[in-house]
Amino acid sequence: MKVTVVAGNPKPGSRTLDAAGLVATAVTGAAAGSTVDVIELGAGLLGWGDEKVAAAVDTVASSDLVVFASPTFKASYTGVLKLFLDQFATGDGLKDVVVVPLMLGAGPAHAMAPDLLLKPVLVELGATAPAPGLYLIDTTYTTDTRIADYAERWGSILTAAARTRTELA
């Protein structure tokens, strides 16, 4: 199973990236094979045809399971993640890719953001989202049990869906 982590944080090597890696490992039992730290794609995100961006899009589109992560900015996901998502074709750019929408924030006020804001965009691009999104508090995600609880509840469903994609390919 090909697992990828995508972090849409304006800061490279962020807590968002770390949290996404922890979620991928908890859900699948293994570290993600690929990582896309979107901010590192730079100005190539502002247009179409950039080779680094195209390679990142191909990596994500060919994955079986992808954790898409963003900090909460202005009650939504970041613009840099939106720029990356704009590189995927509507309807089939993420066709059959199993996704975990993940967002981090300073407090519980935006706990529904992964499901209300990020998940619909991923599904619009063709992704399969068989589990709810996950919201983590950015200062406690390494010490609370939310990632483990999520993996225990949804990990088998997510991995089964991802394996089904692999078997159908």
MARKEGU-326503 format. One record per residue (C-alpha): x, y, z; residue in one letter. Coordinates in steps of 0.02 Angstrom, whole numbers, plus 50000, padded with zeros to 5 digits. Example, Ala and Ser with C-alpha at 12.3 -4.5 7.8 and 13.67 -1.06 7.14 Angstrom:
<rs>
R       u       v       w   residu
R   50615   49775   50390        A
R   50684   49947   50357        S
</rs>
This chain:
<rs>
R       u       v       w   residu
R   50000   50000   50000        M
R   50071   50168   49949        K
R   50045   50297   50088        V
R   50082   50482   50066        T
R   50076   50631   50183        V
R   50035   50805   50117        V
R   50063   50954   50231        A
R   49998   51124   50178        G
R   50083   51232   50308        N
R   50173   51394   50259        P
R   50318   51338   50371        K
R   50427   51194   50308        P
R   50452   51049   50427        G
R   50301   51104   50529        S
R   50202   51023   50669        R
R   50070   50995   50537        T
R   50190   50886   50440        L
R   50240   50795   50599        D
R   50059   50764   50649        A
R   50015   50699   50476        A
R   50159   50576   50485        G
R   50100   50517   50655        L
R   49923   50493   50590        V
R   49984   50395   50437        A
R   50089   50282   50548        T
R   49950   50255   50674        A
R   49820   50216   50540        V
R   49928   50100   50433        T
R   50056   50032   50556        G
R   50200   50096   50449        A
R   50278   50264   50409        A
R   50219   50353   50252        A
R   50322   50308   50100        G
R   50310   50482   50025        S
R   50297   50658   50095        T
R   50243   50818   50008        V
R   50283   50972   50111        D
R   50186   51088   49995        V
R   50277   51249   50042        I
R   50438   51175   49974        E
R   50361   51174   49799        L
R   50377   51363   49798        G
R   50320   51477   49658        A
R   50284   51328   49545        G
R   50116   51318   49634        L
R   50062   51483   49557        L
R   50043   51414   49381        G
R   50038   51251   49286        W
R   50177   51147   49212        G
R   50309   51156   49349        D
R   50405   50991   49353        E
R   50420   50980   49543        K
R   50235   51015   49565        V
R   50189   50890   49430        A
R   50296   50757   49514        A
R   50212   50792   49682        A
R   50040   50782   49601        V
R   50086   50615   49521        D
R   50149   50548   49687        T
R   49988   50594   49775        V
R   49872   50537   49635        A
R   49957   50367   49627        S
R   49946   50340   49815        S
R   49823   50222   49896        D
R   49803   50323   50055        L
R   49846   50507   50083        V
R   49840   50609   50242        V
R   49804   50790   50189        F
R   49851   50906   50332        A
R   49835   51092   50362        S
R   49840   51210   50508        P
R   49681   51309   50534        T
R   49701   51483   50457        F
R   49553   51603   50460        K
R   49439   51457   50508        A
R   49491   51356   50354        S
R   49637   51265   50275        Y
R   49784   51363   50207        T
R   49799   51450   50040        G
R   49958   51354   50002        V
R   49862   51190   50018        L
R   49726   51261   49905        K
R   49857   51306   49775        L
R   49918   51126   49777        F
R   49742   51054   49768        L
R   49706   51167   49618        D
R   49837   51066   49522        Q
R   49722   50913   49523        F
R   49586   50888   49392        A
R   49409   50907   49458        T
R   49318   50741   49472        G
R   49463   50624   49442        D
R   49625   50705   49497        G
R   49619   50603   49657        L
R   49510   50464   49585        K
R   49489   50326   49713        D
R   49629   50390   49826        V
R   49579   50358   50006        V
R   49604   50517   50108        V
R   49613   50573   50287        V
R   49574   50759   50306        P
R   49677   50823   50453        L
R   49682   50997   50527        M
R   49771   51070   50678        L
R   49720   51220   50778        G
R   49746   51313   50941        A
R   49579   51264   51018        G
R   49420   51166   50988        P
R   49322   51306   50903        A
R   49360   51239   50728        H
R   49347   51053   50764        A
R   49225   51027   50620        M
R   49338   51111   50492        A
R   49415   50950   50422        P
R   49242   50882   50380        D
R   49157   51044   50332        L
R   49296   51127   50232        L
R   49437   51009   50180        L
R   49344   50846   50150        K
R   49221   50916   50021        P
R   49365   50983   49914        V
R   49454   50816   49919        L
R   49295   50723   49871        V
R   49263   50848   49730        E
R   49433   50797   49661        L
R   49379   50614   49661        G
R   49448   50555   49828        A
R   49365   50425   49937        T
R   49340   50480   50118        A
R   49266   50332   50213        P
R   49303   50404   50385        A
R   49278   50573   50467        P
R   49416   50701   50466        G
R   49526   50727   50617        L
R   49557   50889   50711        Y
R   49703   50902   50831        L
R   49756   51035   50954        I
R   49926   51092   50892        D
R   50006   51097   51065        T
R   49944   50929   51129        T
R   49936   50811   50979        Y
R   50094   50721   51035        T
R   50033   50693   51213        T
R   49846   50664   51201        D
R   49764   50504   51136        T
R   49667   50575   50989        R
R   49779   50501   50854        I
R   49780   50329   50935        A
R   49592   50337   50965        D
R   49562   50387   50783        Y
R   49674   50247   50718        A
R   49588   50119   50829        E
R   49416   50172   50772        R
R   49448   50207   50587        W
R   49615   50127   50540        G
R   49544   49961   50481        S
R   49412   50048   50375        I
R   49539   50165   50295        L
R   49665   50028   50259        T
R   49532   49910   50191        A
R   49472   50045   50072        A
R   49652   50080   50018        A
R   49686   49895   49990        R
R   49529   49882   49884        T
R   49597   50020   49773        R
R   49761   49924   49756        T
R   49671   49762   49713        E
R   49565   49847   49579        L
R   49715   49927   49494        A
</rs>
